[in-house]
């Protein structure tokens, strides 16, 4: 058994490492004009300012780390990584904050505001809100025990938002695995990225409304999801009733909810993944199941892939050069004062 598992891991490693090596690019400018040193001359203290304010925010509330990672994810899946998620309603703009995936759920906007104010004081009109989101996601991950990665920088901020894109393009907790994979593929992300980035659910909380159907009516027959551990389901039902309690919060990783580790994948192996979109990674595809098992077995393997997938996600359709602007206030366009 051990020998066959080792064989599978070797095969997986061969399959996965080749494309990841190609992803490195050349000459330190791997991502179409984005590169980690982008602000080294124009705002040398930029990374330190972001890191310091994120650290204060996470010290005040550990959950903020997960919230800031999620903001970057929900930004990149709509029009690319362009800070469109940060725009408030205004003339000509319907905010993505009101979409189904974000309403009463996306958070951390005040932390981004605080970072932006500090950066505007240090280097006015220089560091984009989109880059703040990318750096804040990396710093949050690192602060709660996750991996480090160099963040390619140089994104510009969008001149609009798309609530339709937010409603349609962000994977939902009750999506089928083929739908989730399709939504990732639309962004140029593959099955490895699906499983690795799902590992962000090793931190953070989820609302009762996101998983209630698993407890009471998963297949329309009034029964709980048979892939859910029975004692775990009973525990969840105590705080997530059939009706009411929509906003009651539960850790996505019951074992170590405030630490970025690989317990999310270990939980899946014993029927204790919280969301349907988590459990299907193990139960609906041999390819994704092999990755779940590999990440559960080796935290460093998971960390390596998570870091690479975050860089890849951060390069989804960035605006560069004259394509966008550097917002002075992340909540509104520079020409819009209302």
LINSULMO-V722024 format. One record per pair of residues at least 12 apart in sequence whose C-alpha atoms are under 7 Angstrom apart, sorted by sequence separation. I is the first residue (numbers start at 1). J is the second residue. If there is no record, write none. Layout:
i:I j:J
i:I j:J
This chain:
i:85 j:97
i:171 j:183
i:181 j:194
i:169 j:183
i:268 j:282
i:135 j:151
i:134 j:151
i:215 j:233
i:131 j:153
i:215 j:237
i:252 j:274
i:131 j:154
i:131 j:155
i:130 j:155
i:130 j:156
i:216 j:242
i:128 j:155
i:130 j:157
i:265 j:292
i:128 j:156
i:129 j:157
i:212 j:240
i:128 j:157
i:265 j:295
i:266 j:296
i:265 j:296
i:208 j:240
i:262 j:295
i:263 j:296
i:262 j:296
i:71 j:106
i:173 j:210
i:208 j:245
i:209 j:246
i:262 j:299
i:208 j:246
i:209 j:247
i:261 j:299
i:67 j:106
i:207 j:246
i:208 j:247
i:67 j:107
i:68 j:108
i:207 j:247
i:208 j:248
i:232 j:272
i:67 j:108
i:207 j:248
i:208 j:249
i:207 j:249
i:229 j:271
i:206 j:249
i:207 j:250
i:228 j:271
i:229 j:272
i:64 j:108
i:205 j:249
i:206 j:250
i:227 j:271
i:228 j:272
i:205 j:250
i:206 j:251
i:83 j:129
i:205 j:251
i:206 j:252
i:83 j:130
i:204 j:251
i:205 j:252
i:82 j:130
i:204 j:252
i:81 j:130
i:203 j:252
i:202 j:252
i:203 j:253
i:201 j:252
i:202 j:253
i:201 j:253
i:204 j:257
i:57 j:111
i:203 j:257
i:204 j:258
i:202 j:257
i:203 j:258
i:203 j:259
i:203 j:260
i:202 j:260
i:202 j:261
i:202 j:262
i:72 j:133
i:202 j:263
i:53 j:115
i:72 j:134
i:202 j:264
i:214 j:276
i:201 j:264
i:211 j:274
i:99 j:163
i:211 j:275
i:50 j:115
i:72 j:137
i:96 j:161
i:199 j:264
i:211 j:276
i:95 j:161
i:96 j:162
i:101 j:167
i:93 j:160
i:94 j:161
i:96 j:163
i:99 j:166
i:100 j:167
i:68 j:136
i:69 j:137
i:93 j:161
i:95 j:163
i:99 j:167
i:68 j:137
i:94 j:163
i:96 j:166
i:69 j:140
i:68 j:140
i:46 j:119
i:82 j:155
i:82 j:156
i:83 j:157
i:84 j:158
i:65 j:140
i:82 j:157
i:83 j:158
i:65 j:141
i:82 j:158
i:84 j:160
i:85 j:161
i:84 j:161
i:43 j:123
i:54 j:136
i:50 j:135
i:54 j:139
i:50 j:136
i:54 j:140
i:78 j:165
i:51 j:139
i:78 j:166
i:78 j:169
i:77 j:169
i:77 j:170
i:195 j:288
i:74 j:170
i:195 j:291
i:177 j:277
i:176 j:277
i:173 j:275
i:174 j:276
i:175 j:277
i:173 j:276
i:174 j:277
i:177 j:280
i:173 j:277
i:196 j:302
i:177 j:284
i:196 j:305
i:197 j:306
i:77 j:187
i:196 j:306
i:197 j:309
i:196 j:309
i:36 j:150
i:144 j:258
i:145 j:259
i:146 j:260
i:36 j:151
i:38 j:153
i:144 j:259
i:145 j:260
i:146 j:261
i:36 j:152
i:38 j:154
i:144 j:260
i:193 j:309
i:35 j:152
i:36 j:153
i:34 j:152
i:35 j:153
i:34 j:153
i:35 j:154
i:141 j:260
i:34 j:154
i:34 j:155
i:187 j:316
i:66 j:203
i:66 j:204
i:63 j:204
i:147 j:303
i:146 j:303
i:149 j:307
i:148 j:307
i:147 j:307
i:151 j:311
i:157 j:319
i:155 j:318
i:156 j:319
i:155 j:319
i:156 j:320
i:155 j:320
i:159 j:324
i:154 j:320
i:158 j:324
i:157 j:324
i:158 j:325
i:156 j:324
i:157 j:325
i:156 j:325
i:157 j:326
i:156 j:326
i:157 j:327
i:159 j:333
i:134 j:314
i:62 j:258
i:128 j:326
i:129 j:327
i:127 j:326
i:128 j:327
i:126 j:326
i:125 j:326
i:129 j:330
i:125 j:328
i:120 j:328
i:113 j:330
i:81 j:314
i:81 j:315
i:81 j:316
i:80 j:316
i:81 j:317
i:82 j:318
i:76 j:313
i:80 j:317
i:81 j:318
i:82 j:319
i:76 j:314
i:80 j:318
i:76 j:316
i:87 j:330
i:88 j:331
i:86 j:330
i:87 j:331
i:88 j:332
i:86 j:331
i:87 j:332
i:90 j:338
i:31 j:315
i:9 j:294
